[in-house]
C-alpha cells in the first residue's frame, strides 16, 4: 500500500515538472483520434452519396471515439487509487459500449436507407465531364 | 504544452470538426444523410463530455453523463432507423404455412 502512495506522489511530481510518458501516450492517442475524426468529417462533407458518406462516418467516427476516449483515460489516470481506477473503468465501459453500438446503428441506418430505396451514385460517362447538358 | 492546453485544443478541435456534420444535417439530400450526421454528432458529444470533464477536473461526474448520452444516442438512432424503415410497406413474404396445410388437406 505504501508503494502505491509513493508511486502516486512521484507521478504527480513528475507531471508538474514535465510530461510523463503516460500523458504523452494519452496525447498521442487523442491526437490520432482527432486525425481520424478529421477524415470522417471531410468524408461526411464531400462524398457524393449516402452510402459513401455512411462509410466515412461509420468507420472514422467509431475509431476516433475509441482513440480519444482511450487517450483521455490514460491522461486521467494520475494515481493508482481506487477512485481513479473506477474512473478509468467507466471510461473504458463507454469505449466498449461505443465499440458495440456504433457499427450496429450504422448497419441499421444503412439497411433502412437501402430498403427505403436510396439510390447509390453510379458512373454516367455521358453526363459527367461532357459539355453537353441533358 | 501542458495537459490543460492539450485538452482545450482537443475540445475545440472536436467542435470545429462537428461543423461539417452540422452542414450535412442542414442540407442533406435525404433524411438518412441527416440521420447519419446526427448520429456522428451525438457520439462526438459523448466524447466531448469526457473532454470537458477532464478540463474541469470533475471527470467522476461527467463520465456518467457521457455514458447516459451514448446510451440515449444509440437508442434514438435505432428507433428512428426502424421508423423510417417501416415507412415503405414491407415486401410480401412467401406463405410458408399453407403448403403443408394443403398437403394435409389432400392427404
gemmi code that builds the backbone of each chain (N, CA, C; Angstrom):
import gemmi

chains = {
    "A": [
        ("UNK", (0.835, -1.210, 0.000), (0.000, 0.000, 0.000), (0.865, 1.254, 0.000)),
        ("UNK", (1.913, 1.216, 0.780), (2.802, 2.379, 0.808), (3.472, 2.581, -0.544)),
        ("UNK", (3.712, 1.493, -1.219), (4.341, 1.616, -2.537), (3.459, 2.387, -3.498)),
        ("UNK", (2.156, 2.096, -3.438), (1.243, 2.788, -4.336), (1.198, 4.282, -4.051)),
        ("UNK", (1.175, 4.624, -2.775), (1.131, 6.051, -2.420), (2.401, 6.744, -2.917)),
        ("UNK", (3.493, 6.065, -2.767), (4.749, 6.669, -3.227), (4.725, 6.855, -4.749)),
        ("UNK", (4.166, 5.870, -5.441), (4.078, 5.984, -6.901), (3.217, 7.164, -7.307)),
        ("UNK", (2.076, 7.325, -6.611), (1.186, 8.432, -6.944), (1.886, 9.762, -6.732)),
        ("UNK", (2.583, 9.890, -5.596), (3.271, 11.153, -5.332), (4.330, 11.437, -6.384)),
        ("UNK", (5.078, 10.419, -6.736), (6.151, 10.652, -7.702), (5.575, 10.996, -9.066)),
        ("UNK", (4.462, 10.344, -9.438), (3.912, 10.622, -10.773), (3.365, 12.034, -10.823)),
        ("UNK", (2.691, 12.487, -9.743), (2.188, 13.863, -9.783), (3.344, 14.857, -9.785)),
        ("UNK", (4.419, 14.528, -9.070), (5.562, 15.439, -9.070), (6.176, 15.529, -10.461)),
        ("UNK", (6.237, 14.390, -11.140), (6.784, 14.413, -12.496), (5.863, 15.192, -13.427)),
        ("UNK", (4.537, 14.998, -13.224), (3.587, 15.671, -14.110), (3.663, 17.181, -13.939)),
        ("UNK", (3.971, 17.622, -12.724), (4.097, 19.063, -12.569), (5.361, 19.581, -13.235)),
        ("UNK", (6.407, 18.785, -13.181), (7.655, 19.251, -13.771), (7.574, 19.200, -15.292)),
        ("UNK", (7.298, 18.016, -15.841), (7.190, 17.880, -17.284), (6.251, 16.730, -17.581)),
        ("UNK", (6.008, 16.497, -18.851), (5.058, 15.464, -19.228), (5.625, 14.091, -18.926)),
        ("UNK", (4.786, 13.265, -18.309), (5.214, 11.892, -18.090), (4.945, 11.081, -19.344)),
        ("UNK", (5.463, 9.876, -19.352), (5.284, 9.018, -20.532), (3.831, 8.638, -20.701)),
        ("UNK", (3.110, 8.484, -19.576), (1.699, 8.128, -19.638), (0.888, 9.236, -20.307)),
        ("UNK", (1.153, 10.484, -19.900), (0.419, 11.593, -20.522), (0.788, 11.755, -21.979)),
        ("UNK", (2.033, 11.493, -22.282), (2.453, 11.619, -23.687), (1.746, 10.580, -24.548)),
        ("UNK", (1.640, 9.353, -24.019), (0.918, 8.317, -24.763), (-0.545, 8.695, -24.942)),
        ("UNK", (-1.158, 9.244, -23.882), (-2.550, 9.664, -23.990), (-2.734, 10.763, -25.011)),
        ("UNK", (-1.802, 11.718, -25.025), (-1.897, 12.812, -26.002), (-1.759, 12.290, -27.422)),
        ("UNK", (-0.840, 11.343, -27.603), (-0.665, 10.798, -28.958), (-1.931, 10.071, -29.403)),
        ("UNK", (-2.527, 9.303, -28.474), (-3.761, 8.585, -28.824), (-4.876, 9.560, -29.184)),
        ("UNK", (-5.033, 10.610, -28.375), (-6.110, 11.563, -28.652), (-5.851, 12.334, -29.942)),
        ("UNK", (-4.577, 12.632, -30.214), (-4.263, 13.338, -31.459), (-4.560, 12.489, -32.679)),
        ("UNK", (-4.213, 11.201, -32.601), (-4.526, 10.304, -33.718), (-6.042, 10.170, -33.883)),
        ("UNK", (-6.753, 10.160, -32.753), (-8.211, 10.111, -32.825), (-8.790, 11.337, -33.499)),
        ("UNK", (-8.229, 12.520, -33.197), (-8.691, 13.739, -33.876), (-8.416, 13.657, -35.374)),
        ("UNK", (-7.293, 13.068, -35.723), (-6.954, 12.920, -37.150), (-7.988, 12.037, -37.847)),
        ("UNK", (-8.371, 10.951, -37.192), (-9.388, 10.077, -37.791), (-10.729, 10.789, -37.879)),
        ("UNK", (-11.032, 11.626, -36.873), (-12.302, 12.349, -36.941), (-12.267, 13.397, -38.041)),
        ("UNK", (-11.068, 13.954, -38.304), (-10.944, 14.858, -39.451), (-11.293, 14.124, -40.741)),
        ("UNK", (-10.801, 12.886, -40.877), (-11.152, 12.103, -42.058), (-12.640, 11.853, -42.159)),
        ("UNK", (-13.258, 11.542, -41.022), (-14.702, 11.284, -41.037), (-15.474, 12.533, -41.410)),
        ("UNK", (-15.048, 13.694, -40.884), (-15.772, 14.928, -41.157), (-15.630, 15.329, -42.622)),
        ("UNK", (-14.416, 15.189, -43.162), (-14.215, 15.540, -44.568), (-15.011, 14.599, -45.466)),
        ("UNK", (-15.029, 13.311, -45.108), (-15.812, 12.362, -45.890), (-17.292, 12.654, -45.821)),
        ("UNK", (-17.748, 13.023, -44.647), (-19.169, 13.343, -44.483), (-19.535, 14.602, -45.253)),
        ("UNK", (-18.571, 15.490, -45.408), (-18.860, 16.752, -46.097), (-18.791, 16.595, -47.602)),
        ("UNK", (-17.853, 15.814, -48.105), (-17.545, 15.876, -49.534), (-17.999, 14.680, -50.347)),
        ("UNK", (-18.325, 13.563, -49.731), (-18.642, 12.393, -50.537), (-19.979, 12.563, -51.244)),
        ("UNK", (-20.150, 11.938, -52.416), (-21.294, 12.280, -53.259), (-22.579, 11.537, -52.922)),
        ("UNK", (-22.556, 10.604, -52.008), (-23.615, 9.614, -51.959), (-23.936, 9.292, -50.505)),
        ("UNK", (-25.124, 8.787, -50.299), (-25.474, 8.380, -48.934), (-24.596, 7.243, -48.442)),
        ("UNK", (-24.354, 6.268, -49.290), (-23.614, 5.085, -48.846), (-22.152, 5.406, -48.592)),
        ("UNK", (-21.565, 6.236, -49.431), (-20.165, 6.590, -49.204), (-20.018, 7.464, -47.958)),
        ("UNK", (-20.978, 8.364, -47.763), (-20.937, 9.175, -46.542), (-21.069, 8.290, -45.307)),
        ("UNK", (-21.924, 7.284, -45.431), (-22.121, 6.344, -44.329), (-20.834, 5.586, -44.039)),
        ("UNK", (-20.131, 5.212, -45.084), (-18.847, 4.525, -44.957), (-17.866, 5.373, -44.158)),
        ("UNK", (-17.707, 6.637, -44.595), (-16.764, 7.516, -43.910), (-17.193, 7.751, -42.472)),
        ("UNK", (-18.476, 8.036, -42.280), (-18.942, 8.380, -40.936), (-18.840, 7.185, -39.997)),
        ("UNK", (-19.236, 6.005, -40.459), (-19.226, 4.857, -39.564), (-17.837, 4.489, -39.096)),
        ("UNK", (-16.928, 4.310, -40.016), (-15.589, 3.861, -39.631), (-14.831, 4.933, -38.868)),
        ("UNK", (-14.774, 6.139, -39.455), (-13.983, 7.185, -38.823), (-14.529, 7.594, -37.473)),
        ("UNK", (-15.838, 7.666, -37.368), (-16.434, 8.085, -36.107), (-16.160, 7.072, -35.003)),
        ("UNK", (-16.321, 5.799, -35.309), (-16.105, 4.775, -34.293), (-14.661, 4.766, -33.815)),
        ("UNK", (-13.726, 4.714, -34.760), (-12.322, 4.594, -34.365), (-11.843, 5.844, -33.644)),
        ("UNK", (-12.279, 7.030, -34.107), (-11.810, 8.243, -33.444), (-12.386, 8.345, -32.033)),
        ("UNK", (-13.636, 7.914, -31.852), (-14.194, 7.935, -30.491), (-13.397, 7.022, -29.570)),
        ("UNK", (-13.098, 5.831, -30.066), (-12.344, 4.886, -29.245), (-10.979, 5.449, -28.875)),
        ("UNK", (-10.296, 6.044, -29.859), (-8.933, 6.516, -29.607), (-8.938, 7.704, -28.650)),
        ("UNK", (-9.862, 8.659, -28.854), (-9.876, 9.838, -27.982), (-10.231, 9.435, -26.552)),
        ("UNK", (-11.212, 8.548, -26.405), (-11.593, 8.135, -25.048), (-10.468, 7.371, -24.369)),
        ("UNK", (-9.770, 6.508, -25.112), (-8.653, 5.774, -24.515), (-7.538, 6.735, -24.122)),
        ("UNK", (-7.287, 7.738, -24.959), (-6.268, 8.722, -24.634), (-6.603, 9.501, -23.378)),
        ("UNK", (-7.872, 9.904, -23.248), (-8.217, 10.654, -22.040), (-8.308, 9.772, -20.809)),
        ("UNK", (-8.579, 8.483, -21.016), (-8.488, 7.567, -19.876), (-7.040, 7.482, -19.395)),
        ("UNK", (-6.096, 7.475, -20.311), (-4.685, 7.455, -19.913), (-4.280, 8.759, -19.237)),
        ("UNK", (-4.777, 9.880, -19.772), (-4.400, 11.167, -19.188), (-4.969, 11.292, -17.773)),
        ("UNK", (-6.191, 10.770, -17.585), (-6.840, 10.926, -16.284), (-6.206, 10.084, -15.202)),
        ("UNK", (-5.596, 8.976, -15.575), (-5.073, 8.014, -14.585), (-3.850, 8.602, -13.895)),
        ("UNK", (-4.125, 9.506, -12.921), (-2.989, 10.180, -12.286), (-2.360, 9.297, -11.222)),
        ("UNK", (-3.182, 8.837, -10.278), (-2.652, 7.973, -9.241), (-3.114, 6.557, -9.467)),
        ("UNK", (-2.902, 5.743, -8.474), (-3.369, 4.365, -8.586), (-4.386, 4.052, -7.501)),
        ("UNK", (-5.134, 5.070, -7.073), (-6.132, 4.837, -6.037), (-7.377, 4.209, -6.641)),
        ("UNK", (-8.306, 3.816, -5.776), (-9.491, 3.101, -6.243), (-10.390, 4.014, -7.061)),
        ("UNK", (-10.488, 5.297, -6.682), (-11.378, 6.201, -7.422), (-10.863, 6.437, -8.831)),
        ("UNK", (-9.557, 6.557, -8.973), (-9.006, 6.736, -10.318), (-9.255, 5.516, -11.185)),
        ("UNK", (-9.099, 4.345, -10.593), (-9.351, 3.130, -11.371), (-10.824, 3.015, -11.741)),
        ("UNK", (-11.700, 3.487, -10.838), (-13.139, 3.451, -11.150), (-13.449, 4.358, -12.336)),
        ("UNK", (-12.793, 5.537, -12.350), (-12.985, 6.450, -13.484), (-12.529, 5.805, -14.783)),
        ("UNK", (-11.351, 5.185, -14.723), (-10.816, 4.582, -15.947), (-11.705, 3.436, -16.414)),
        ("UNK", (-12.225, 2.671, -15.454), (-13.118, 1.573, -15.841), (-14.398, 2.103, -16.463)),
        ("UNK", (-14.896, 3.226, -15.944), (-16.109, 3.815, -16.533), (-15.852, 4.312, -17.944)),
        ("UNK", (-14.702, 4.976, -18.128), (-14.376, 5.458, -19.478), (-14.206, 4.284, -20.431)),
        ("UNK", (-13.577, 3.211, -19.945), (-13.422, 2.040, -20.810), (-14.760, 1.356, -21.063)),
        ("UNK", (-15.718, 1.511, -20.131), (-17.066, 0.996, -20.389), (-17.717, 1.778, -21.523)),
        ("UNK", (-17.496, 3.106, -21.545), (-18.014, 3.904, -22.668), (-17.362, 3.452, -23.968)),
        ("UNK", (-16.050, 3.187, -23.901), (-15.336, 2.712, -25.095), (-15.943, 1.414, -25.603)),
        ("UNK", (-16.181, 0.493, -24.693), (-16.759, -0.800, -25.092), (-18.159, -0.619, -25.662)),
        ("UNK", (-18.913, 0.271, -25.030), (-20.287, 0.484, -25.485), (-20.316, 1.089, -26.882)),
        ("UNK", (-19.460, 2.083, -27.105), (-19.423, 2.704, -28.444), (-18.933, 1.688, -29.468)),
        ("UNK", (-17.981, 0.852, -29.052), (-17.459, -0.141, -29.986), (-18.537, -1.135, -30.378)),
        ("UNK", (-19.474, -1.405, -29.463), (-20.559, -2.331, -29.807), (-21.676, -1.647, -30.576)),
        ("UNK", (-22.039, -0.431, -30.171), (-23.281, 0.155, -30.689), (-23.101, 0.955, -31.966)),
        ("UNK", (-21.927, 1.531, -32.175), (-21.786, 2.384, -33.350), (-21.882, 1.590, -34.659)),
        ("UNK", (-21.223, 0.425, -34.791), (-21.452, -0.367, -36.002), (-22.885, -0.866, -36.116)),
        ("UNK", (-23.513, -1.129, -34.970), (-24.897, -1.591, -35.021), (-25.823, -0.521, -35.578)),
        ("UNK", (-25.671, 0.703, -35.094), (-26.547, 1.768, -35.590), (-26.213, 2.099, -37.034)),
        ("UNK", (-24.923, 1.988, -37.394), (-24.561, 2.209, -38.796), (-25.237, 1.184, -39.692)),
        ("UNK", (-25.228, -0.059, -39.248), (-25.860, -1.117, -40.030), (-27.372, -0.905, -40.141)),
        ("UNK", (-27.987, -0.491, -39.024), (-29.440, -0.281, -39.047), (-29.813, 0.859, -39.988)),
        ("UNK", (-29.018, 1.934, -39.932), (-29.319, 3.082, -40.809), (-29.102, 2.715, -42.271)),
        ("UNK", (-28.034, 1.982, -42.523), (-27.749, 1.573, -43.899), (-28.866, 0.692, -44.446)),
        ("UNK", (-29.328, -0.223, -43.628), (-30.394, -1.110, -44.078), (-31.699, -0.343, -44.286)),
        ("UNK", (-31.968, 0.608, -43.385), (-33.177, 1.410, -43.542), (-33.118, 2.215, -44.830)),
        ("UNK", (-31.941, 2.789, -45.116), (-31.810, 3.564, -46.348), (-31.928, 2.691, -47.576)),
        ("UNK", (-31.357, 1.498, -47.503), (-31.413, 0.603, -48.664), (-32.832, 0.124, -48.930)),
        ("UNK", (-33.542, -0.202, -47.866), (-34.903, -0.674, -48.076), (-35.861, 0.454, -48.400)),
        ("UNK", (-35.457, 1.669, -48.066), (-36.299, 2.796, -48.426), (-36.039, 3.246, -49.858)),
        ("UNK", (-35.013, 2.692, -50.494), (-34.810, 2.992, -51.897), (-33.917, 4.172, -52.184)),
        ("UNK", (-32.949, 4.449, -51.300), (-31.963, 5.480, -51.606), (-31.033, 4.927, -52.676)),
        ("UNK", (-30.882, 5.676, -53.771), (-30.105, 5.138, -54.879), (-28.633, 5.452, -54.709)),
        ("UNK", (-27.763, 4.484, -54.918), (-26.337, 4.775, -54.895), (-25.920, 5.520, -56.148)),
        ("UNK", (-24.857, 6.285, -56.045), (-24.377, 7.033, -57.200), (-23.708, 6.047, -58.158)),
        ("UNK", (-23.988, 6.216, -59.424), (-23.377, 5.355, -60.432), (-22.659, 6.217, -61.452)),
        ("UNK", (-21.789, 5.573, -62.180), (-20.974, 6.318, -63.141), (-21.783, 6.526, -64.412)),
        ("UNK", (-21.918, 7.775, -64.795), (-22.633, 8.102, -66.024), (-21.684, 8.885, -66.921)),
        ("UNK", (-21.030, 8.206, -67.838), (-19.977, 8.872, -68.607), (-20.511, 9.942, -69.556)),
        ("UNK", (-21.739, 9.816, -70.007), (-22.271, 10.830, -70.903), (-22.497, 12.144, -70.175)),
        ("UNK", (-23.084, 12.027, -68.971), (-23.451, 13.248, -68.273), (-22.261, 13.883, -67.574)),
        ("UNK", (-21.333, 13.053, -67.129), (-20.239, 13.599, -66.337), (-19.083, 13.966, -67.261)),
        ("UNK", (-18.572, 15.142, -67.111), (-17.398, 15.549, -67.851), (-17.716, 16.100, -69.233)),
        ("UNK", (-18.853, 15.781, -69.801), (-19.198, 16.298, -71.104), (-19.733, 17.717, -71.000)),
        ("UNK", (-19.581, 18.461, -72.072), (-20.035, 19.842, -72.039), (-21.520, 19.950, -72.353)),
        ("UNK", (-22.080, 18.882, -72.921), (-23.500, 18.931, -73.260), (-24.346, 18.803, -71.997)),
        ("UNK", (-25.401, 19.566, -72.004), (-26.326, 19.465, -70.878), (-27.528, 18.635, -71.303)),
        ("UNK", (-27.829, 17.719, -70.473), (-29.001, 16.902, -70.763), (-30.007, 17.049, -69.652)),
    ],
    "B": [
        ("UNK", (3.876, 22.049, -23.760), (2.405, 22.076, -23.776), (1.878, 21.269, -22.593)),
        ("UNK", (1.129, 21.927, -21.776), (0.612, 21.217, -20.614), (-0.618, 20.403, -20.993)),
        ("UNK", (-1.096, 19.626, -20.035), (-2.239, 18.770, -20.302), (-3.515, 19.575, -20.491)),
        ("UNK", (-3.618, 20.691, -19.747), (-4.834, 21.501, -19.875), (-4.943, 22.120, -21.250)),
        ("UNK", (-3.837, 22.629, -21.759), (-3.850, 23.221, -23.094), (-4.219, 22.191, -24.137)),
        ("UNK", (-3.665, 21.004, -23.965), (-3.972, 19.940, -24.928), (-5.446, 19.543, -24.868)),
        ("UNK", (-5.978, 19.474, -23.649), (-7.390, 19.113, -23.507), (-8.295, 20.147, -24.145)),
        ("UNK", (-7.944, 21.420, -23.907), (-8.724, 22.503, -24.514), (-8.637, 22.443, -26.032)),
        ("UNK", (-7.446, 22.135, -26.543), (-7.274, 22.060, -28.000), (-8.089, 20.917, -28.589)),
        ("UNK", (-8.123, 19.782, -27.885), (-8.913, 18.650, -28.389), (-10.403, 18.990, -28.384)),
        ("UNK", (-10.845, 19.703, -27.329), (-12.254, 20.086, -27.283), (-12.627, 21.027, -28.408)),
        ("UNK", (-11.779, 22.036, -28.651), (-12.056, 22.981, -29.735), (-11.993, 22.277, -31.086)),
        ("UNK", (-11.035, 21.357, -31.231), (-10.938, 20.615, -32.490), (-12.157, 19.753, -32.736)),
        ("UNK", (-12.668, 19.127, -31.679), (-13.884, 18.325, -31.833), (-15.048, 19.202, -32.266)),
        ("UNK", (-15.147, 20.383, -31.653), (-16.256, 21.273, -32.007), (-16.144, 21.737, -33.456)),
        ("UNK", (-14.931, 22.101, -33.866), (-14.755, 22.590, -35.241), (-15.043, 21.477, -36.241)),
        ("UNK", (-14.627, 20.245, -35.903), (-14.871, 19.143, -36.838), (-16.319, 18.668, -36.805)),
        ("UNK", (-17.095, 19.117, -35.821), (-18.523, 18.807, -35.848), (-19.261, 19.667, -36.867)),
        ("UNK", (-18.673, 20.780, -37.270), (-19.383, 21.704, -38.162), (-19.691, 21.098, -39.537)),
        ("UNK", (-18.792, 20.329, -40.183), (-19.200, 19.669, -41.429), (-20.366, 18.711, -41.243)),
        ("UNK", (-20.387, 18.016, -40.102), (-21.532, 17.136, -39.838), (-22.808, 17.961, -39.674)),
        ("UNK", (-22.665, 19.140, -39.060), (-23.835, 20.013, -38.907), (-24.313, 20.515, -40.260)),
        ("UNK", (-23.357, 20.784, -41.149), (-23.730, 21.156, -42.514), (-24.499, 20.026, -43.179)),
        ("UNK", (-24.056, 18.803, -42.954), (-24.745, 17.664, -43.565), (-26.127, 17.488, -42.967)),
        ("UNK", (-26.288, 17.831, -41.698), (-27.629, 17.804, -41.102), (-28.515, 18.847, -41.767)),
        ("UNK", (-27.944, 20.012, -42.061), (-28.774, 21.104, -42.580), (-29.182, 20.844, -44.026)),
        ("UNK", (-28.251, 20.434, -44.880), (-28.550, 20.385, -46.310), (-28.496, 18.965, -46.867)),
        ("UNK", (-28.593, 17.948, -45.985), (-28.531, 16.592, -46.520), (-29.647, 16.327, -47.501)),
        ("UNK", (-29.350, 15.693, -48.625), (-30.413, 15.494, -49.613), (-31.519, 14.571, -49.109)),
        ("UNK", (-31.133, 13.476, -48.502), (-32.149, 12.576, -47.975), (-32.174, 12.678, -46.455)),
        ("UNK", (-33.215, 12.125, -45.873), (-33.306, 12.175, -44.414), (-32.278, 11.248, -43.767)),
        ("UNK", (-31.793, 10.253, -44.510), (-30.816, 9.337, -43.924), (-29.459, 10.004, -43.765)),
        ("UNK", (-29.148, 10.922, -44.692), (-27.918, 11.696, -44.527), (-27.950, 12.494, -43.228)),
        ("UNK", (-29.085, 13.138, -43.004), (-29.218, 13.906, -41.755), (-29.086, 12.997, -40.556)),
        ("UNK", (-29.657, 11.814, -40.670), (-29.646, 10.893, -39.535), (-28.227, 10.415, -39.218)),
        ("UNK", (-27.466, 10.123, -40.264), (-26.072, 9.703, -40.060), (-25.284, 10.814, -39.390)),
        ("UNK", (-25.484, 12.039, -39.867), (-24.737, 13.153, -39.297), (-25.148, 13.405, -37.853)),
        ("UNK", (-26.430, 13.251, -37.546), (-26.882, 13.409, -36.160), (-26.264, 12.339, -35.271)),
        ("UNK", (-26.133, 11.129, -35.815), (-25.506, 10.055, -35.055), (-24.043, 10.366, -34.755)),
        ("UNK", (-23.346, 10.893, -35.770), (-21.940, 11.259, -35.569), (-21.821, 12.350, -34.514)),
        ("UNK", (-22.692, 13.364, -34.607), (-22.616, 14.461, -33.640), (-22.921, 13.959, -32.228)),
        ("UNK", (-23.871, 13.028, -32.110), (-24.189, 12.505, -30.788), (-23.046, 11.727, -30.175)),
        ("UNK", (-22.392, 10.903, -30.988), (-21.245, 10.144, -30.476), (-20.126, 11.083, -30.037)),
        ("UNK", (-19.895, 12.114, -30.862), (-18.821, 13.038, -30.518), (-19.181, 13.885, -29.320)),
        ("UNK", (-20.475, 14.086, -29.079), (-20.850, 14.812, -27.866), (-20.530, 13.996, -26.624)),
        ("UNK", (-20.726, 12.677, -26.707), (-20.347, 11.824, -25.571), (-18.846, 11.898, -25.329)),
        ("UNK", (-18.064, 11.931, -26.415), (-16.609, 12.068, -26.250), (-16.268, 13.430, -25.667)),
        ("UNK", (-16.991, 14.445, -26.129), (-16.696, 15.813, -25.704), (-17.034, 16.007, -24.231)),
        ("UNK", (-18.022, 15.270, -23.730), (-18.319, 15.361, -22.296), (-17.149, 14.852, -21.467)),
        ("UNK", (-16.501, 13.791, -21.943), (-15.310, 13.294, -21.234), (-14.198, 14.343, -21.285)),
        ("UNK", (-14.056, 15.015, -22.436), (-13.026, 16.045, -22.561), (-13.320, 17.205, -21.607)),
        ("UNK", (-14.587, 17.613, -21.531), (-14.954, 18.708, -20.635), (-14.726, 18.311, -19.182)),
        ("UNK", (-15.030, 17.048, -18.856), (-14.790, 16.594, -17.500), (-13.316, 16.594, -17.145)),
        ("UNK", (-12.472, 16.234, -18.103), (-11.032, 16.298, -17.859), (-10.574, 17.745, -17.679)),
        ("UNK", (-11.187, 18.641, -18.453), (-10.780, 20.046, -18.385), (-11.181, 20.664, -17.049)),
        ("UNK", (-12.373, 20.329, -16.565), (-12.837, 20.891, -15.297), (-12.366, 20.101, -14.091)),
        ("UNK", (-11.662, 18.993, -14.327), (-11.161, 18.132, -13.267), (-12.294, 17.521, -12.443)),
        ("UNK", (-13.446, 17.340, -13.070), (-14.572, 16.662, -12.423), (-15.025, 15.498, -13.288)),
        ("UNK", (-14.096, 14.666, -13.675), (-14.436, 13.574, -14.593), (-15.343, 12.545, -13.927)),
        ("UNK", (-15.267, 12.451, -12.580), (-16.120, 11.481, -11.886), (-17.593, 11.803, -12.050)),
        ("UNK", (-17.898, 13.094, -12.295), (-19.289, 13.476, -12.516), (-19.654, 13.378, -13.997)),
        ("UNK", (-18.748, 13.826, -14.867), (-19.092, 13.939, -16.288), (-19.098, 12.586, -16.996)),
        ("UNK", (-18.394, 11.614, -16.442), (-18.302, 10.349, -17.160), (-19.647, 9.617, -17.153)),
        ("UNK", (-20.436, 9.857, -16.090), (-21.776, 9.264, -16.062), (-22.677, 9.918, -17.092)),
        ("UNK", (-22.530, 11.244, -17.245), (-23.291, 11.939, -18.287), (-22.954, 11.370, -19.661)),
        ("UNK", (-21.662, 11.155, -19.868), (-21.236, 10.663, -21.182), (-21.795, 9.274, -21.449)),
        ("UNK", (-21.798, 8.439, -20.430), (-22.333, 7.075, -20.589), (-23.821, 7.120, -20.918)),
        ("UNK", (-24.566, 7.963, -20.177), (-26.004, 8.070, -20.438), (-26.264, 8.652, -21.816)),
        ("UNK", (-25.423, 9.603, -22.222), (-25.637, 10.223, -23.528), (-25.376, 9.233, -24.659)),
        ("UNK", (-24.357, 8.396, -24.472), (-24.080, 7.392, -25.503), (-25.227, 6.396, -25.607)),
        ("UNK", (-25.766, 5.983, -24.468), (-26.908, 5.060, -24.468), (-28.108, 5.662, -25.181)),
        ("UNK", (-28.437, 6.929, -24.810), (-29.630, 7.552, -25.389), (-29.451, 7.795, -26.877)),
        ("UNK", (-28.226, 8.135, -27.271), (-27.964, 8.366, -28.693), (-28.186, 7.091, -29.497)),
        ("UNK", (-27.705, 5.991, -28.962), (-27.875, 4.710, -29.659), (-29.350, 4.338, -29.766)),
        ("UNK", (-30.071, 4.530, -28.652), (-31.495, 4.181, -28.667), (-32.255, 5.035, -29.674)),
        ("UNK", (-31.980, 6.345, -29.663), (-32.691, 7.225, -30.577), (-32.385, 6.910, -32.027)),
        ("UNK", (-31.117, 6.616, -32.289), (-30.730, 6.304, -33.664), (-31.421, 5.037, -34.155)),
        ("UNK", (-31.438, 4.020, -33.302), (-32.100, 2.774, -33.707), (-33.597, 2.978, -33.900)),
        ("UNK", (-34.203, 3.783, -33.032), (-35.647, 3.984, -33.128), (-36.003, 4.703, -34.420)),
        ("UNK", (-35.255, 5.756, -34.757), (-35.569, 6.492, -35.975), (-35.279, 5.641, -37.200)),
        ("UNK", (-34.235, 4.802, -37.122), (-33.943, 3.929, -38.262), (-35.073, 2.930, -38.483)),
        ("UNK", (-35.574, 2.371, -37.409), (-36.679, 1.420, -37.568), (-37.938, 2.121, -38.066)),
        ("UNK", (-38.160, 3.343, -37.588), (-39.351, 4.088, -38.014), (-39.280, 4.381, -39.506)),
        ("UNK", (-38.131, 4.857, -39.964), (-38.011, 5.161, -41.392), (-38.008, 3.897, -42.221)),
        ("UNK", (-37.634, 2.796, -41.636), (-37.655, 1.537, -42.368), (-39.081, 1.077, -42.621)),
        ("UNK", (-39.983, 1.398, -41.707), (-41.356, 0.936, -41.863), (-42.205, 1.880, -42.692)),
        ("UNK", (-41.637, 3.001, -43.132), (-42.439, 3.934, -43.920), (-42.847, 3.306, -45.243)),
        ("UNK", (-41.994, 2.476, -45.792), (-42.325, 1.783, -47.018), (-42.926, 0.439, -46.639)),
        ("UNK", (-43.972, 0.000, -47.314), (-44.557, -1.279, -46.920), (-43.570, -2.413, -47.114)),
        ("UNK", (-43.599, -3.322, -46.180), (-42.654, -4.428, -46.228), (-42.952, -5.320, -47.424)),
        ("UNK", (-41.940, -5.922, -48.046), (-42.193, -6.825, -49.164), (-42.953, -8.059, -48.711)),
        ("UNK", (-43.764, -8.540, -49.614), (-44.644, -9.662, -49.254), (-43.816, -10.917, -49.015)),
        ("UNK", (-44.143, -11.596, -47.945), (-43.473, -12.859, -47.688), (-44.168, -13.977, -48.455)),
        ("UNK", (-43.367, -14.920, -48.825), (-43.980, -16.107, -49.425), (-44.634, -16.930, -48.321)),
        ("UNK", (-45.846, -17.277, -48.490), (-46.517, -18.039, -47.424), (-45.935, -19.431, -47.298)),
        ("UNK", (-45.369, -19.685, -46.136), (-44.752, -20.989, -45.927), (-45.694, -21.960, -45.237)),
        ("UNK", (-46.689, -21.390, -44.568), (-47.539, -22.295, -43.776), (-48.524, -23.063, -44.641)),
        ("UNK", (-48.879, -22.451, -45.756), (-50.016, -23.018, -46.483), (-49.674, -24.335, -47.172)),
        ("UNK", (-48.418, -24.457, -47.592), (-48.077, -25.664, -48.345), (-48.288, -26.956, -47.545)),
        ("UNK", (-47.780, -27.037, -46.315), (-48.043, -28.276, -45.576), (-49.517, -28.473, -45.245)),
        ("UNK", (-50.222, -27.322, -45.056), (-51.647, -27.479, -44.765), (-52.389, -28.103, -45.948)),
        ("UNK", (-52.031, -27.638, -47.149), (-52.685, -28.209, -48.336), (-52.376, -29.702, -48.460)),
        ("UNK", (-51.095, -30.021, -48.134), (-50.749, -31.442, -48.196), (-51.587, -32.246, -47.210)),
        ("UNK", (-51.739, -31.633, -46.030), (-52.548, -32.349, -45.032), (-53.997, -32.503, -45.495)),
        ("UNK", (-54.486, -31.406, -46.134), (-55.869, -31.479, -46.592), (-56.026, -32.537, -47.684)),
        ("UNK", (-55.008, -32.560, -48.583), (-55.115, -33.562, -49.653), (-55.007, -34.991, -49.094)),
        ("UNK", (-54.098, -35.116, -48.118), (-53.929, -36.450, -47.577), (-55.177, -36.847, -46.780)),
    ],
}
model = gemmi.Model(1)
for chain_id, residues in chains.items():
    chain = gemmi.Chain(chain_id)
    for i, (resn, *xyz) in enumerate(residues, 1):
        res = gemmi.Residue()
        res.name, res.seqid = resn, gemmi.SeqId(i, " ")
        for name, pos in zip(("N", "CA", "C"), xyz):
            atom = gemmi.Atom()
            atom.name, atom.element = name, gemmi.Element(name[0])
            atom.pos, atom.b_iso = gemmi.Position(*pos), 0.0
            res.add_atom(atom)
        chain.add_residue(res)
    model.add_chain(chain)
structure = gemmi.Structure()
structure.add_model(model)
structure.setup_entities()
